[in-house]
Amino acid sequence: MTSEATGEGKGITAEELQFIWNDIANEIIEERKYQDKRHAFPYNMMMAILTEKVGKVAYAYQESRDEYLRDTLIQTAAVCIRWIEHLKKDVHAIKLARDTDGVMDIEEQQ
């Protein structure tokens, strides 16, 4: 990791950086919970939703709207996590089915 990536040389200690990362992670977790309450979109919509979020990130960046950019990046990260969770659940379901009957092939799920 470079000193720029860790904040070294800018007066940020490792402890402060860890605090910042924890704060960001907590914001993403809260957004992820909010998305579950507000949006019940199906898995096949993940790419469309992620693409929409990335478009909003680009707009916020282009317009130099830092607060909106930050909020949209948090939302985008939460969408990515939601997608990863879904993929992980699929992998778990495949393993469970394989353990149950011993014949299921991973390609059957795709």
MDTraj code that builds the backbone (N, CA, C; nanometers):
import mdtraj as md
import numpy as np

residues = "MET THR SER GLU ALA THR GLY GLU GLY LYS GLY ILE THR ALA GLU GLU LEU GLN PHE ILE TRP ASN ASP ILE ALA ASN GLU ILE ILE GLU GLU ARG LYS TYR GLN ASP LYS ARG HIS ALA PHE PRO TYR ASN MET MET MET ALA ILE LEU THR GLU LYS VAL GLY LYS VAL ALA TYR ALA TYR GLN GLU SER ARG ASP GLU TYR LEU ARG ASP THR LEU ILE GLN THR ALA ALA VAL CYS ILE ARG TRP ILE GLU HIS LEU LYS LYS ASP VAL HIS ALA ILE LYS LEU ALA ARG ASP THR ASP GLY VAL MET ASP ILE GLU GLU GLN GLN".split()
xyz = np.array([
    [0.0849, -0.1171, 0.0000],
    [0.0000, 0.0000, 0.0000],
    [0.0895, 0.1234, 0.0000],
    [0.0575, 0.2197, -0.0824],
    [0.1394, 0.3397, -0.0898],
    [0.1104, 0.4311, 0.0273],
    [0.2034, 0.5218, 0.0524],
    [0.1814, 0.6159, 0.1621],
    [0.0619, 0.7053, 0.1325],
    [0.0365, 0.7329, 0.0048],
    [-0.0790, 0.8150, -0.0307],
    [-0.2092, 0.7409, 0.0003],
    [-0.2107, 0.6104, -0.0299],
    [-0.3307, 0.5315, -0.0052],
    [-0.3597, 0.5173, 0.1436],
    [-0.2567, 0.5143, 0.2256],
    [-0.2778, 0.4987, 0.3696],
    [-0.2951, 0.6319, 0.4400],
    [-0.2738, 0.7404, 0.3677],
    [-0.2867, 0.8708, 0.4298],
    [-0.1583, 0.9197, 0.4915],
    [-0.0520, 0.8407, 0.4807],
    [0.0758, 0.8818, 0.5368],
    [0.1256, 1.0048, 0.4616],
    [0.1924, 1.0903, 0.5334],
    [0.2418, 1.2133, 0.4712],
    [0.1382, 1.3233, 0.4691],
    [0.0157, 1.2915, 0.5102],
    [-0.0912, 1.3904, 0.5134],
    [-0.1391, 1.4123, 0.6556],
    [-0.0640, 1.3610, 0.7514],
    [-0.0992, 1.3816, 0.8907],
    [-0.2062, 1.2889, 0.9419],
    [-0.2384, 1.1808, 0.8714],
    [-0.3394, 1.0860, 0.9164],
    [-0.2683, 0.9620, 0.9696],
    [-0.2986, 0.9270, 1.0923],
    [-0.2372, 0.8092, 1.1519],
    [-0.3127, 0.6841, 1.1075],
    [-0.2525, 0.5694, 1.1294],
    [-0.3172, 0.4429, 1.0970],
    [-0.4469, 0.4269, 1.1771],
    [-0.4463, 0.4712, 1.3013],
    [-0.5660, 0.4625, 1.3848],
    [-0.6778, 0.5515, 1.3308],
    [-0.6420, 0.6713, 1.2869],
    [-0.7422, 0.7610, 1.2291],
    [-0.7988, 0.7037, 1.1000],
    [-0.7122, 0.6455, 1.0206],
    [-0.7560, 0.5847, 0.8951],
    [-0.8490, 0.4677, 0.9232],
    [-0.8170, 0.3871, 1.0230],
    [-0.9033, 0.2753, 1.0603],
    [-1.0397, 0.3264, 1.1062],
    [-1.0414, 0.4356, 1.1810],
    [-1.1671, 0.4966, 1.2242],
    [-1.2490, 0.5409, 1.1029],
    [-1.1844, 0.6036, 1.0061],
    [-1.2527, 0.6489, 0.8842],
    [-1.3114, 0.5295, 0.8094],
    [-1.2315, 0.4233, 0.7936],
    [-1.2802, 0.3039, 0.7234],
    [-1.3989, 0.2416, 0.7963],
    [-1.3920, 0.2349, 0.9294],
    [-1.5030, 0.1803, 1.0067],
    [-1.6281, 0.2651, 0.9893],
    [-1.6107, 0.3964, 0.9887],
    [-1.7229, 0.4880, 0.9703],
    [-1.7883, 0.4660, 0.8338],
    [-1.7066, 0.4541, 0.7309],
    [-1.7581, 0.4313, 0.5954],
    [-1.8293, 0.2961, 0.5894],
    [-1.7683, 0.1932, 0.6472],
    [-1.8300, 0.0600, 0.6477],
    [-1.9659, 0.0636, 0.7174],
    [-1.9754, 0.1351, 0.8287],
    [-2.1034, 0.1472, 0.8988],
    [-2.2079, 0.2178, 0.8139],
    [-2.1670, 0.3198, 0.7407],
    [-2.2608, 0.3891, 0.6519],
    [-2.3109, 0.2965, 0.5416],
    [-2.2208, 0.2159, 0.4865],
    [-2.2595, 0.1216, 0.3818],
    [-2.3556, 0.0173, 0.4383],
    [-2.3282, -0.0316, 0.5577],
    [-2.4162, -0.1304, 0.6214],
    [-2.5549, -0.0710, 0.6438],
    [-2.5618, 0.0512, 0.6931],
    [-2.6920, 0.1162, 0.7154],
    [-2.7669, 0.1349, 0.5828],
    [-2.6970, 0.1748, 0.4783],
    [-2.7592, 0.1903, 0.3462],
    [-2.8081, 0.0556, 0.2947],
    [-2.7303, -0.0474, 0.3182],
    [-2.7680, -0.1829, 0.2742],
    [-2.8975, -0.2259, 0.3424],
    [-2.9104, -0.1994, 0.4722],
    [-3.0334, -0.2315, 0.5463],
    [-3.1508, -0.1507, 0.4912],
    [-3.1256, -0.0229, 0.4637],
    [-3.2293, 0.0643, 0.4092],
    [-3.2789, 0.0116, 0.2741],
    [-3.1860, -0.0313, 0.1901],
    [-3.2245, -0.0832, 0.0594],
    [-3.3146, -0.2051, 0.0721],
    [-3.2880, -0.2907, 0.1691],
    [-3.3742, -0.4070, 0.1901],
    [-3.5157, -0.3658, 0.2280],
    [-3.5284, -0.2624, 0.3090],
    [-3.6603, -0.2154, 0.3514],
    [-3.7340, -0.1468, 0.2367],
    [-3.6611, -0.0729, 0.1559],
    [-3.7229, 0.0118, 0.0533],
    [-3.7389, -0.0560, -0.0818],
    [-3.6425, -0.1383, -0.1205],
    [-3.6411, -0.1949, -0.2553],
    [-3.6479, -0.3471, -0.2497],
    [-3.7437, -0.4017, -0.3197],
    [-3.7530, -0.5474, -0.3298],
    [-3.7286, -0.5881, -0.4747],
    [-3.6209, -0.5353, -0.5323],
    [-3.5973, -0.5652, -0.6731],
    [-3.5385, -0.7046, -0.6903],
    [-3.5765, -0.7694, -0.8007],
    [-3.5271, -0.9054, -0.8250],
    [-3.3799, -0.9065, -0.8658],
    [-3.3211, -1.0219, -0.8480],
    [-3.1789, -1.0393, -0.8787],
    [-3.1456, -1.0001, -1.0226],
    [-3.2325, -1.0309, -1.1165],
    [-3.2019, -1.0019, -1.2569],
    [-3.1991, -0.8525, -1.2877],
    [-3.2310, -0.7708, -1.1908],
    [-3.2254, -0.6246, -1.2081],
    [-3.0960, -0.5640, -1.1536],
    [-3.0090, -0.6459, -1.0978],
    [-2.8887, -0.5948, -1.0321],
    [-2.8012, -0.5124, -1.1260],
    [-2.7797, -0.5601, -1.2473],
    [-2.6941, -0.4865, -1.3406],
    [-2.7557, -0.3516, -1.3748],
    [-2.8848, -0.3475, -1.3977],
    [-2.9511, -0.2210, -1.4303],
    [-2.9404, -0.1229, -1.3135],
    [-2.9608, -0.1714, -1.1934],
    [-2.9546, -0.0846, -1.0756],
    [-2.8124, -0.0346, -1.0533],
    [-2.7156, -0.1241, -1.0656],
    [-2.5761, -0.0834, -1.0490],
    [-2.5356, 0.0177, -1.1558],
    [-2.5784, -0.0049, -1.2781],
    [-2.5470, 0.0883, -1.3871],
    [-2.6077, 0.2256, -1.3609],
    [-2.7307, 0.2272, -1.3103],
    [-2.7946, 0.3548, -1.2759],
    [-2.7141, 0.4278, -1.1683],
    [-2.6712, 0.3539, -1.0672],
    [-2.5928, 0.4152, -0.9590],
    [-2.4603, 0.4702, -1.0109],
    [-2.3946, 0.3944, -1.0956],
    [-2.2670, 0.4407, -1.1513],
    [-2.2890, 0.5666, -1.2347],
    [-2.3998, 0.5730, -1.3073],
    [-2.4322, 0.6940, -1.3824],
    [-2.4507, 0.8143, -1.2909],
    [-2.5141, 0.7926, -1.1768],
    [-2.5314, 0.9016, -1.0798],
    [-2.3974, 0.9443, -1.0200],
    [-2.3083, 0.8472, -0.9987],
    [-2.1737, 0.8799, -0.9495],
    [-2.1029, 0.9688, -1.0524],
    [-2.1103, 0.9313, -1.1787],
    [-2.0452, 1.0095, -1.2843],
    [-2.1026, 1.1503, -1.2904],
    [-2.2346, 1.1616, -1.2794],
    [-2.2990, 1.2935, -1.2819],
    [-2.2518, 1.3790, -1.1644],
    [-2.2531, 1.3221, -1.0453],
    [-2.2119, 1.3966, -0.9259],
    [-2.0667, 1.4405, -0.9372],
    [-1.9832, 1.3543, -0.9893],
    [-1.8418, 1.3878, -1.0075],
    [-1.8267, 1.5010, -1.1095],
    [-1.8955, 1.4888, -1.2210],
    [-1.8865, 1.5885, -1.3283],
    [-1.9350, 1.7255, -1.2810],
    [-2.0372, 1.7246, -1.1976],
    [-2.0958, 1.8498, -1.1483],
    [-2.0271, 1.9011, -1.0220],
    [-1.9252, 1.8302, -0.9758],
    [-1.8518, 1.8668, -0.8531],
    [-1.9440, 1.8800, -0.7327],
    [-2.0359, 1.7885, -0.7220],
    [-2.1299, 1.7872, -0.6093],
    [-2.0812, 1.6843, -0.5078],
    [-1.9884, 1.7257, -0.4245],
    [-1.9177, 1.6332, -0.3365],
    [-2.0081, 1.5576, -0.2393],
    [-2.1024, 1.6246, -0.1768],
    [-2.1893, 1.5562, -0.0808],
    [-2.2766, 1.4530, -0.1520],
    [-2.3323, 1.4908, -0.2666],
    [-2.4131, 1.3979, -0.3455],
    [-2.3259, 1.2822, -0.3965],
    [-2.2045, 1.3122, -0.4368],
    [-2.1113, 1.2090, -0.4826],
    [-2.0857, 1.1078, -0.3711],
    [-2.0564, 1.1583, -0.2537],
    [-2.0285, 1.0701, -0.1402],
    [-2.1487, 0.9822, -0.1079],
    [-2.2679, 1.0418, -0.1015],
    [-2.3893, 0.9649, -0.0733],
    [-2.4136, 0.8588, -0.1803],
    [-2.3919, 0.8947, -0.3046],
    [-2.4151, 0.8018, -0.4153],
    [-2.3119, 0.6902, -0.4164],
    [-2.1891, 0.7203, -0.3791],
    [-2.0874, 0.6152, -0.3688],
    [-2.1242, 0.5149, -0.2593],
    [-2.1776, 0.5636, -0.1478],
    [-2.2222, 0.4755, -0.0397],
    [-2.3362, 0.3863, -0.0909],
    [-2.4321, 0.4446, -0.1618],
    [-2.5431, 0.3675, -0.2175],
    [-2.4931, 0.2634, -0.3172],
    [-2.3982, 0.3023, -0.4002],
    [-2.3424, 0.2112, -0.5005],
    [-2.2707, 0.0947, -0.4331],
    [-2.1935, 0.1245, -0.3305],
    [-2.1247, 0.0183, -0.2562],
    [-2.2258, -0.0790, -0.1955],
    [-2.3353, -0.0268, -0.1436],
    [-2.4378, -0.1122, -0.0841],
    [-2.5022, -0.2023, -0.1893],
    [-2.5243, -0.1495, -0.3091],
    [-2.5788, -0.2318, -0.4184],
    [-2.4805, -0.3432, -0.4536],
    [-2.3520, -0.3107, -0.4599],
    [-2.2501, -0.4122, -0.4883],
    [-2.2511, -0.5216, -0.3816],
    [-2.2621, -0.4819, -0.2565],
    [-2.2658, -0.5793, -0.1474],
    [-2.3902, -0.6667, -0.1586],
    [-2.5017, -0.6054, -0.1931],
    [-2.6252, -0.6825, -0.2101],
    [-2.6078, -0.7893, -0.3173],
    [-2.5435, -0.7536, -0.4269],
    [-2.5209, -0.8473, -0.5354],
    [-2.4287, -0.9605, -0.4892],
    [-2.3220, -0.9243, -0.4187],
    [-2.2283, -1.0244, -0.3673],
    [-2.2999, -1.1185, -0.2698],
    [-2.3855, -1.0628, -0.1840],
    [-2.4621, -1.1466, -0.0913],
    [-2.5459, -1.2479, -0.1680],
    [-2.6108, -1.2016, -0.2745],
    [-2.6944, -1.2909, -0.3541],
    [-2.6108, -1.4024, -0.4157],
    [-2.4957, -1.3672, -0.4699],
    [-2.4070, -1.4674, -0.5288],
    [-2.3622, -1.5682, -0.4235],
    [-2.3320, -1.5185, -0.3053],
    [-2.2887, -1.6071, -0.1965],
    [-2.4015, -1.7014, -0.1564],
    [-2.5243, -1.6506, -0.1538],
    [-2.6395, -1.7357, -0.1224],
    [-2.6548, -1.8440, -0.2282],
    [-2.6350, -1.8089, -0.3559],
    [-2.6428, -1.9076, -0.4637],
    [-2.5380, -2.0160, -0.4444],
    [-2.4162, -1.9768, -0.4102],
    [-2.3095, -2.0736, -0.3884],
    [-2.3472, -2.1649, -0.2724],
    [-2.4032, -2.1064, -0.1660],
    [-2.4446, -2.1865, -0.0506],
    [-2.5543, -2.2851, -0.0911],
    [-2.6508, -2.2401, -0.1706],
    [-2.7596, -2.3275, -0.2150],
    [-2.7058, -2.4427, -0.2997],
    [-2.6084, -2.4139, -0.3840],
    [-2.5482, -2.5179, -0.4672],
    [-2.4788, -2.6209, -0.3794],
    [-2.4010, -2.5740, -0.2813],
    [-2.3302, -2.6654, -0.1918],
    [-2.4295, -2.7494, -0.1121],
    [-2.5375, -2.6869, -0.0654],
    [-2.6379, -2.7582, 0.0113],
    [-2.7033, -2.8664, -0.0740],
    [-2.7393, -2.8321, -0.1970],
    [-2.8015, -2.9294, -0.2864],
    [-2.7048, -3.0433, -0.3175],
    [-2.5802, -3.0107, -0.3380],
    [-2.4792, -3.1125, -0.3676],
    [-2.4622, -3.2049, -0.2476],
    [-2.4619, -3.1480, -0.1273],
    [-2.4474, -3.2285, -0.0061],
    [-2.5689, -3.3186, 0.0154],
    [-2.6857, -3.2708, -0.0280],
    [-2.8093, -3.3448, -0.0067],
    [-2.8207, -3.4669, -0.0977],
    [-2.8009, -3.4457, -0.2290],
    [-2.8196, -3.5589, -0.3200],
    [-2.6906, -3.6056, -0.3872],
    [-2.5862, -3.5283, -0.3745],
    [-2.4569, -3.5692, -0.4248],
    [-2.4409, -3.5679, -0.5747],
    [-2.5434, -3.5232, -0.6510],
    [-2.5325, -3.5287, -0.7967],
    [-2.5423, -3.3933, -0.8656],
    [-2.5810, -3.2912, -0.7941],
    [-2.6020, -3.1621, -0.8569],
    [-2.4722, -3.1041, -0.9100],
    [-2.4773, -3.0559, -1.0297],
    [-2.3626, -2.9931, -1.0927],
    [-2.3810, -2.8416, -1.0826],
    [-2.2743, -2.7689, -1.0601],
    [-2.2807, -2.6231, -1.0459],
    [-2.3417, -2.5577, -1.1696],
    [-2.3218, -2.6162, -1.2868],
    [-2.3768, -2.5587, -1.4108],
    [-2.5287, -2.5648, -1.4144],
    [-2.5896, -2.6538, -1.3354],
    [-2.7334, -2.6614, -1.3302],
    [-2.7960, -2.5349, -1.2746],
    [-2.7235, -2.4626, -1.1898],
    [-2.7760, -2.3425, -1.1270],
    [-2.7642, -2.2204, -1.2167],
    [-2.6823, -2.2252, -1.3182],
    [-2.6562, -2.1059, -1.3998],
    [-2.7523, -2.0904, -1.5129],
])
top = md.Topology()
chain = top.add_chain()
for i, resn in enumerate(residues, 1):
    res = top.add_residue(resn, chain, resSeq=i)
    for name in ("N", "CA", "C"):
        top.add_atom(name, md.element.get_by_symbol(name[0]), res)
traj = md.Trajectory(xyz[None], top)
